[in-house]
Amino acid sequence: MNNTPYGRWASQIIGFQHEDGSWGCFHSLSQPTKAQPYTTEQALRRLYILGLTKDDEPIARALKYMRDCLAGNRHPPDRREKVLNWDAFEAHMMSTWIRRFEPDDPAALDVARMWADIVTPSFRSGIFDEAVYAYEYRKCIPELNKGERLISLPQFYMVNLLKDMLDMETESRFIDFIINNAGGIYYVYNNKIADLPVDFTAKLTTFYLSALEQLAGYRLAGDKLGYAVQWILDNRDENGEWDLGIQAKDGANFPLSDSWRKPEDRKRDCTLRIMKLLNKLGVGD
C-alpha cells in the first residue's frame, strides 16, 4: 500500500532518495544499478514531470543538496571529467536544476547572469559567433587542462538556465539558433527542431515534444514555434484530444497515470502533457 501523499511513480523514486537529498551520482550514467536505479538528475526530471514542486519535501531536500553543491560545501560523487572545466560545469548543472524548481534563487541567478553575459555578445552580429563565444567564455571560465573544450550552447542546461535572462533581440537569435541546430538540444532531442517528425505517433514525437518543452518558457517561443503548434493541433482526434501511442511510454515523460492498461489513461496523459505545453506557448483551449 502507498502510504505517501505521492502517486505510484513518484513514491518509487522518492524511496531511493539519500539522506543528503541526492540520489547518488548527479549526472554520470554509472547508474542505474538495482540498489540505486536513478541519478539525482534522472530523479529530478521525472519528479518535475510528475508535478512535484519546491513545496514538496523531497524536492526541498534536493534543493538544499544542490545549493550546498553550488556553494562548494558538498560535491556530488560523479567522476570529475578533465575534458572541460568541471567546476564550471557542475555549477552550470546545479544552477539549471535549482532554477527549474526555484527560478529566483539568488545563487543560481548569479550563475545564469554570468552565462547571459557570455552568450549575449556571441549573437551581437545577428548569428552565433563561435569565436566571440570562446573569447567571452574564457574571460569567465579558465582553462584548467590543455585542450579542454568549452561547455556547448545547444544543450539542455543552457536552454533552461537562460530563460528570462536574455534581452529580446538576443533571445530571438538564440531561439533561432537552437531551432535550426542540426543536433537539436543535446541530452533531449538529436534532430533539428525546425523539422517536424514524420509520424505523430512515433516514439520520436515524445522526444520532439520534450525539445519544445525546453523552449516553452521563453517569451518569443510561441511565435517562433508556431509551425510546431499547428502540427500538434492538426493531430488532434475527433474529440480534440491526443494519443501518442503505447510506444510513448518512456519512463521519463510517461506514464503519468499509475497504469496504461486502459487506452483512455494513456490518451488522458498525452492530452494533459500537450495541453500544458500549448498553454506555455500561449495557445488557449
HUHUQUI-V951375 format. One record per pair of residues at least 24 apart in sequence whose C-alpha atoms are under 8 Angstrom apart, sorted by sequence separation. I is the first residue (numbers start at 1). J is the second residue. D is the distance in Angstrom with one decimal. If there is no record, write none. Layout:
BEGIN
i/j/d
I/J/D
I/J/D
END
This chain:
BEGIN
i/j/d
70/94/6.3
154/178/5.9
243/267/4.9
13/38/7.7
69/94/7.4
70/95/7.3
242/267/6.2
114/140/7.7
185/211/6.7
241/267/7.4
242/268/7.9
244/270/6.4
67/94/7.5
154/181/7.4
184/211/7.8
243/270/5.7
66/94/5.7
242/270/5.9
243/271/7.0
66/95/8.0
155/184/8.0
156/185/6.0
242/271/5.1
13/43/6.4
154/184/7.0
155/185/4.6
156/186/6.0
241/271/5.6
67/98/7.6
154/185/5.2
155/186/4.3
156/187/6.0
66/98/7.0
154/186/6.3
155/187/6.5
156/188/6.5
196/228/7.1
242/274/7.7
155/188/7.7
13/47/7.9
63/98/6.3
196/231/8.0
200/235/7.2
10/46/7.8
10/47/6.1
21/58/7.2
70/107/7.7
206/244/7.6
22/61/7.9
205/244/7.7
10/50/7.0
21/61/4.7
22/62/5.8
67/107/7.9
175/215/7.7
17/58/7.9
20/61/7.4
21/62/4.5
203/244/7.8
20/62/7.8
21/63/7.7
201/243/7.3
202/244/7.1
206/248/6.1
21/64/7.3
22/65/6.6
201/244/4.6
202/245/7.6
14/58/6.8
21/65/5.6
200/244/6.8
201/245/5.7
203/247/5.6
20/65/6.4
128/173/7.8
202/247/7.1
203/248/5.3
116/162/6.5
120/166/7.1
124/170/7.5
127/173/6.5
128/174/7.8
175/221/7.5
202/248/7.5
54/101/5.7
115/162/7.4
123/170/6.3
126/173/6.7
171/218/7.8
206/253/7.8
53/101/6.2
54/102/6.9
172/220/6.7
176/224/7.6
112/161/5.9
116/165/6.1
128/177/7.1
171/220/7.5
175/224/7.6
229/278/7.2
26/76/6.2
28/78/5.8
112/162/6.1
116/166/6.2
120/170/6.0
123/173/6.6
127/177/7.5
25/76/6.1
26/77/7.5
27/78/6.9
28/79/7.3
123/174/7.3
24/76/7.3
25/77/5.4
26/78/6.5
113/165/6.7
168/220/8.0
24/77/6.8
25/78/5.2
88/141/6.9
112/165/7.1
160/214/6.3
163/217/6.4
164/218/6.8
159/214/6.7
160/215/7.6
163/218/5.8
164/219/7.9
85/141/7.5
159/215/7.0
85/142/7.5
85/143/6.6
156/214/7.4
222/280/8.0
84/143/7.8
85/144/6.2
222/281/4.4
84/144/7.8
85/145/7.8
100/160/7.5
221/281/6.3
222/282/6.0
84/145/7.6
96/157/5.7
216/277/7.1
222/283/7.9
83/145/7.4
89/151/7.2
96/158/7.7
99/161/7.0
82/145/6.6
85/148/7.2
217/280/6.7
83/147/7.5
84/148/4.9
93/157/6.2
96/160/6.2
213/277/6.2
216/280/5.7
217/281/7.7
83/148/4.9
84/149/5.2
85/150/8.0
92/157/6.9
96/161/4.8
212/277/7.8
216/281/5.7
82/148/7.1
83/149/6.0
84/150/6.3
92/158/7.9
95/161/7.1
84/151/7.0
92/161/7.9
49/252/7.6
49/253/6.4
46/252/5.3
50/256/6.4
45/252/7.3
46/253/7.0
9/256/7.9
9/258/7.0
8/258/5.9
7/258/7.2
END
